[in-house]
Each structure stands twice: as structure tokens, then as C-alpha cells.
Amino acid sequence: MKLRPVPLAIAIVIGLMVAACTSSQPIVERQQRSVTPYEITVVPIGPAQVSRDGFDTRFEFEVVSPLDLYRNSLVQELRQTVTLVYKDGRRKQRELSLVEAFRLRPMGVDDNGRHHYRIFAGQSDRHSMRGLDELSSDVKSVEIYREVFAYVANVMDADFTPAGFAHLPENEDGSLVSDIPQRFNENYQNNHNTRGWVRNSGDARGLTYRIKYRLTRTSGNNPHFEVDNGGGYGEVETPSVVWLPD
């Protein structure tokens, strides 16, 4: 496939007036928005590293659209639930949520007139967790469920790293707010501010993928690690998977 180069600068269509956010602002349900159709290709970068102490896996993205999207970022809404089951039958859950963004760069237009975008060179989406060996001895099993909703949008005033990654306080309609502990993406939090806002998201056209990790300490057949691309759970070692918008 041949790509015709496009200028590095992308026109960004943004509204100049931004409504102020207050603690009393009601949560608005996500609405279907009229957006340019697109598809997102997600490719694992190498096999996942999975052990009884946790997991580490990376992905890269390509966005393809029949029209220029005029959007500068790939935004992800992450929700995670960690369930601990104790030997006496007790269950405890820990939840977190995060809105994050990756800068998009135009790669060109192919022979069919489709526009291609990717995140910055050298940047990848890393999903990892470590430290399960440090859980108390009375924890019998642990299950981690991570759901990620991804879509294209314009992101403004975020504290991006040189590689084009940033944490955001919330999504466009306020239905998801970043609420993570200090150790989650600790390097970013120690060196950058969580700020900025999302516009022109058309987020109802995004895609959802899910990650599951399950460990039962008394079982020899574990840990169990899966990725769901929307069509059913499968091993993450699959070389290439195309995930289309929901």
C-alpha cells in the first residue's frame, strides 16, 4: 500500500467557548454524535509477559478513515476492578478509572483515498500490573478486569510527554473521571500534571477491548490471561487483530 504524504500540521476544529465545570454539575449520559466513520486497528507488540506476580503487554494503533478526521488524539477511558477472594470467603473489590490520551500523527492517504493515523513513533499503550506476590497470605485468589473504551477526539491543554501521552481529568461529557492511586502510571504522575479537556469526541463510535487476569494460588493451572476484542476472549499472543468500532 502506498501512502501519499500530508502536511504535518492538522487543522483542529474546536469551540472557543468552554463551559465551566463545577462539583454540582450533573453527569450527562453519553449521546450518539454525528462523526466521520473510522476504524481502529490494534496490534499486540510481541507476546505478553504473564506470571503469578502480574502481567505486562503492549499495543500499537492505526486509525483509518475515508475522510480527514481533523482530530489530534486517540483517547482511552479505562476502568479496572480488582477482586480479592480470601480463604474465609470474604471478597474485596478495588476500582479505578482513568481518562488518557495519545497524540495522533497523520501517516498519509492510501490509493483508495483513506486517511491513516498512528500514535507517535516509539510510543505504545502499555497494560501492566505487578506485586501480586506481595498480597497477604490469606488471599486465596485475585481477578483483574480491565475495560478500555478508545476513540478519536481533540485534546487541549493536556500535559503531554515528549512521546505524546497524557492523563486527563475526565472525558468530554463528564461520565468518567480519573481516579487512580499514586502508583498507577507512577512515573507520569511524578513528572506531569493531570489536566486538559476533551472535545469533538464522537465517543459513541469508539471501540471497547477488555483484559482479564485470574490467579488462584492453590491451583497449578494458572495464571489465566485473556484479551477480548469484542468478538470473544482469546490469547493475547495472537499476532494481529483488527478491532472495529462498536
C-alpha positions as a Python dict, from the first residue, in 0.01 Angstrom:
ca = {
    (1, 'M'): (0, 0, 0),
    (2, 'K'): (135, 342, -99),
    (3, 'L'): (62, 640, 120),
    (4, 'R'): (66, 994, -12),
    (5, 'P'): (221, 1226, 247),
    (6, 'V'): (12, 1500, 405),
    (7, 'P'): (127, 1813, 587),
    (8, 'L'): (233, 1757, 945),
    (9, 'A'): (2, 2027, 1072),
    (10, 'I'): (-357, 1913, 1118),
    (11, 'A'): (-638, 2163, 1128),
    (12, 'I'): (-820, 2131, 1458),
    (13, 'V'): (-1181, 2236, 1476),
    (14, 'I'): (-1251, 2345, 1832),
    (15, 'G'): (-1507, 2557, 2006),
    (16, 'L'): (-1374, 2872, 2168),
    (17, 'M'): (-1628, 2878, 2446),
    (18, 'V'): (-1586, 2610, 2716),
    (19, 'A'): (-1846, 2566, 2984),
    (20, 'A'): (-1711, 2583, 3337),
    (21, 'C'): (-1714, 2260, 3538),
    (22, 'T'): (-1836, 2258, 3897),
    (23, 'S'): (-1881, 1988, 4156),
    (24, 'S'): (-2259, 2028, 4125),
    (25, 'Q'): (-2261, 1965, 3750),
    (26, 'P'): (-2488, 1666, 3672),
    (27, 'I'): (-2342, 1363, 3496),
    (28, 'V'): (-2467, 1357, 3138),
    (29, 'E'): (-2535, 1027, 2968),
    (30, 'R'): (-2319, 965, 2660),
    (31, 'Q'): (-2507, 1060, 2347),
    (32, 'Q'): (-2466, 937, 1992),
    (33, 'R'): (-2284, 1208, 1797),
    (34, 'S'): (-2253, 1259, 1424),
    (35, 'V'): (-1890, 1187, 1338),
    (36, 'T'): (-1683, 1082, 1041),
    (37, 'P'): (-1671, 700, 1037),
    (38, 'Y'): (-1338, 535, 1109),
    (39, 'E'): (-1187, 206, 1213),
    (40, 'I'): (-907, 133, 1459),
    (41, 'T'): (-654, -144, 1416),
    (42, 'V'): (-492, -266, 1738),
    (43, 'V'): (-182, -485, 1716),
    (44, 'P'): (-5, -651, 2012),
    (45, 'I'): (365, -569, 2027),
    (46, 'G'): (525, -905, 2098),
    (47, 'P'): (389, -1168, 2338),
    (48, 'A'): (253, -1071, 2678),
    (49, 'Q'): (469, -1134, 2984),
    (50, 'V'): (248, -1314, 3237),
    (51, 'S'): (345, -1459, 3574),
    (52, 'R'): (196, -1524, 3917),
    (53, 'D'): (307, -1172, 4011),
    (54, 'G'): (115, -994, 3730),
    (55, 'F'): (124, -914, 3358),
    (56, 'D'): (278, -678, 3105),
    (57, 'T'): (153, -633, 2748),
    (58, 'R'): (177, -356, 2486),
    (59, 'F'): (-33, -247, 2188),
    (60, 'E'): (2, -10, 1895),
    (61, 'F'): (-279, 153, 1697),
    (62, 'E'): (-367, 267, 1348),
    (63, 'V'): (-676, 476, 1269),
    (64, 'V'): (-814, 464, 915),
    (65, 'S'): (-1091, 688, 780),
    (66, 'P'): (-1235, 765, 435),
    (67, 'L'): (-1219, 1137, 527),
    (68, 'D'): (-976, 1354, 717),
    (69, 'L'): (-1085, 1329, 1081),
    (70, 'Y'): (-939, 1664, 1196),
    (71, 'R'): (-869, 1511, 1539),
    (72, 'N'): (-537, 1524, 1722),
    (73, 'S'): (-559, 1235, 1973),
    (74, 'L'): (-667, 882, 2050),
    (75, 'V'): (-847, 896, 2386),
    (76, 'Q'): (-896, 596, 2611),
    (77, 'E'): (-1137, 556, 2902),
    (78, 'L'): (-1004, 287, 3134),
    (79, 'R'): (-1200, 114, 3408),
    (80, 'Q'): (-1045, -156, 3628),
    (81, 'T'): (-1179, -379, 3903),
    (82, 'V'): (-951, -596, 4117),
    (83, 'T'): (-1135, -864, 4317),
    (84, 'L'): (-959, -1033, 4609),
    (85, 'V'): (-1107, -1356, 4748),
    (86, 'Y'): (-991, -1457, 5097),
    (87, 'K'): (-962, -1804, 5248),
    (88, 'D'): (-1252, -1733, 5484),
    (89, 'G'): (-1480, -1647, 5189),
    (90, 'R'): (-1462, -1268, 5213),
    (91, 'R'): (-1442, -1070, 4890),
    (92, 'K'): (-1298, -722, 4846),
    (93, 'Q'): (-1301, -506, 4535),
    (94, 'R'): (-1073, -221, 4437),
    (95, 'E'): (-1179, 2, 4148),
    (96, 'L'): (-1007, 273, 3948),
    (97, 'S'): (-1082, 482, 3640),
    (98, 'L'): (-862, 687, 3410),
    (99, 'V'): (-900, 903, 3101),
    (100, 'E'): (-578, 915, 2897),
    (101, 'A'): (-472, 1034, 2554),
    (102, 'F'): (-217, 951, 2284),
    (103, 'R'): (-126, 1212, 2023),
    (104, 'L'): (-214, 1108, 1667),
    (105, 'R'): (9, 1182, 1368),
    (106, 'P'): (-105, 1165, 1003),
    (107, 'M'): (67, 892, 801),
    (108, 'G'): (-75, 981, 461),
    (109, 'V'): (-353, 884, 221),
    (110, 'D'): (-358, 543, 53),
    (111, 'D'): (-452, 458, -307),
    (112, 'N'): (-819, 425, -205),
    (113, 'G'): (-830, 774, -58),
    (114, 'R'): (-833, 659, 304),
    (115, 'H'): (-654, 868, 567),
    (116, 'H'): (-417, 684, 803),
    (117, 'Y'): (-311, 796, 1152),
    (118, 'R'): (-91, 645, 1421),
    (119, 'I'): (28, 742, 1766),
    (120, 'F'): (375, 892, 1794),
    (121, 'A'): (669, 678, 1682),
    (122, 'G'): (815, 479, 1971),
    (123, 'Q'): (502, 523, 2184),
    (124, 'S'): (288, 222, 2277),
    (125, 'D'): (-7, 150, 2501),
    (126, 'R'): (126, -49, 2795),
    (127, 'H'): (-102, -251, 3023),
    (128, 'S'): (73, -394, 3324),
    (129, 'M'): (37, -487, 3688),
    (130, 'R'): (292, -621, 3931),
    (131, 'G'): (307, -701, 4301),
    (132, 'L'): (54, -980, 4343),
    (133, 'D'): (320, -1183, 4524),
    (134, 'E'): (306, -916, 4794),
    (135, 'L'): (-60, -981, 4875),
    (136, 'S'): (-123, -1120, 5223),
    (137, 'S'): (-113, -1498, 5265),
    (138, 'D'): (-487, -1517, 5342),
    (139, 'V'): (-573, -1405, 4984),
    (140, 'K'): (-679, -1720, 4800),
    (141, 'S'): (-734, -1575, 4452),
    (142, 'V'): (-731, -1249, 4260),
    (143, 'E'): (-910, -1144, 3941),
    (144, 'I'): (-830, -828, 3743),
    (145, 'Y'): (-1083, -698, 3493),
    (146, 'R'): (-976, -401, 3279),
    (147, 'E'): (-1208, -245, 3022),
    (148, 'V'): (-1086, 22, 2779),
    (149, 'F'): (-1304, 238, 2554),
    (150, 'A'): (-1099, 406, 2277),
    (151, 'Y'): (-1196, 677, 2026),
    (152, 'V'): (-1055, 977, 1838),
    (153, 'A'): (-1100, 1333, 1968),
    (154, 'N'): (-938, 1673, 2008),
    (155, 'V'): (-745, 1713, 2334),
    (156, 'M'): (-646, 2060, 2453),
    (157, 'D'): (-418, 2192, 2729),
    (158, 'A'): (-305, 1844, 2839),
    (159, 'D'): (42, 1788, 2988),
    (160, 'F'): (171, 1555, 2716),
    (161, 'T'): (503, 1374, 2746),
    (162, 'P'): (753, 1416, 2458),
    (163, 'A'): (623, 1079, 2329),
    (164, 'G'): (267, 1212, 2317),
    (165, 'F'): (95, 1059, 2624),
    (166, 'A'): (-114, 1235, 2887),
    (167, 'H'): (-358, 1184, 3174),
    (168, 'L'): (-683, 1382, 3158),
    (169, 'P'): (-917, 1476, 3444),
    (170, 'E'): (-1232, 1346, 3273),
    (171, 'N'): (-1394, 1264, 2941),
    (172, 'E'): (-1596, 1512, 2736),
    (173, 'D'): (-1938, 1460, 2891),
    (174, 'G'): (-1812, 1408, 3247),
    (175, 'S'): (-1938, 1048, 3266),
    (176, 'L'): (-1591, 920, 3362),
    (177, 'V'): (-1347, 1093, 3599),
    (178, 'S'): (-984, 993, 3653),
    (179, 'D'): (-948, 834, 3997),
    (180, 'I'): (-624, 637, 4030),
    (181, 'P'): (-372, 572, 4311),
    (182, 'Q'): (-30, 737, 4306),
    (183, 'R'): (145, 417, 4198),
    (184, 'F'): (-65, 379, 3881),
    (185, 'N'): (148, 518, 3595),
    (186, 'E'): (366, 649, 3875),
    (187, 'N'): (635, 797, 3651),
    (188, 'Y'): (383, 1013, 3467),
    (189, 'Q'): (218, 1132, 3787),
    (190, 'N'): (552, 1225, 3943),
    (191, 'N'): (656, 1439, 3646),
    (192, 'H'): (336, 1570, 3486),
    (193, 'N'): (3, 1727, 3574),
    (194, 'T'): (-335, 1571, 3507),
    (195, 'R'): (-509, 1849, 3318),
    (196, 'G'): (-678, 1938, 2990),
    (197, 'W'): (-1009, 1858, 2830),
    (198, 'V'): (-1163, 1652, 2550),
    (199, 'R'): (-1371, 1793, 2265),
    (200, 'N'): (-1521, 1666, 1937),
    (201, 'S'): (-1500, 1310, 2064),
    (202, 'G'): (-1797, 1148, 1893),
    (203, 'D'): (-1718, 880, 2150),
    (204, 'A'): (-2022, 664, 2076),
    (205, 'R'): (-1830, 549, 1767),
    (206, 'G'): (-1534, 413, 1961),
    (207, 'L'): (-1431, 56, 2032),
    (208, 'T'): (-1408, -143, 2353),
    (209, 'Y'): (-1148, -402, 2446),
    (210, 'R'): (-1106, -592, 2770),
    (211, 'I'): (-828, -764, 2961),
    (212, 'K'): (-873, -1040, 3218),
    (213, 'Y'): (-615, -1184, 3456),
    (214, 'R'): (-704, -1454, 3709),
    (215, 'L'): (-479, -1621, 3965),
    (216, 'T'): (-574, -1892, 4216),
    (217, 'R'): (-282, -1951, 4447),
    (218, 'T'): (-375, -2312, 4529),
    (219, 'S'): (-417, -2414, 4164),
    (220, 'G'): (-139, -2531, 3936),
    (221, 'N'): (-328, -2432, 3621),
    (222, 'N'): (-273, -2057, 3636),
    (223, 'P'): (-238, -1767, 3596),
    (224, 'H'): (-501, -1719, 3324),
    (225, 'F'): (-471, -1415, 3093),
    (226, 'E'): (-704, -1316, 2809),
    (227, 'V'): (-788, -1023, 2583),
    (228, 'D'): (-1139, -970, 2446),
    (229, 'N'): (-1152, -773, 2119),
    (230, 'G'): (-1532, -762, 2112),
    (231, 'G'): (-1575, -1098, 1946),
    (232, 'G'): (-1487, -1324, 2237),
    (233, 'Y'): (-1188, -1387, 2457),
    (234, 'G'): (-861, -1503, 2306),
    (235, 'E'): (-494, -1535, 2385),
    (236, 'V'): (-304, -1208, 2362),
    (237, 'E'): (-22, -1373, 2169),
    (238, 'T'): (-236, -1351, 1853),
    (239, 'P'): (0, -1172, 1610),
    (240, 'S'): (-253, -925, 1471),
    (241, 'V'): (-617, -846, 1546),
    (242, 'V'): (-836, -584, 1381),
    (243, 'W'): (-1089, -428, 1621),
    (244, 'L'): (-1362, -226, 1451),
    (245, 'P'): (-1573, 41, 1622),
    (246, 'D'): (-1867, -89, 1823),
}
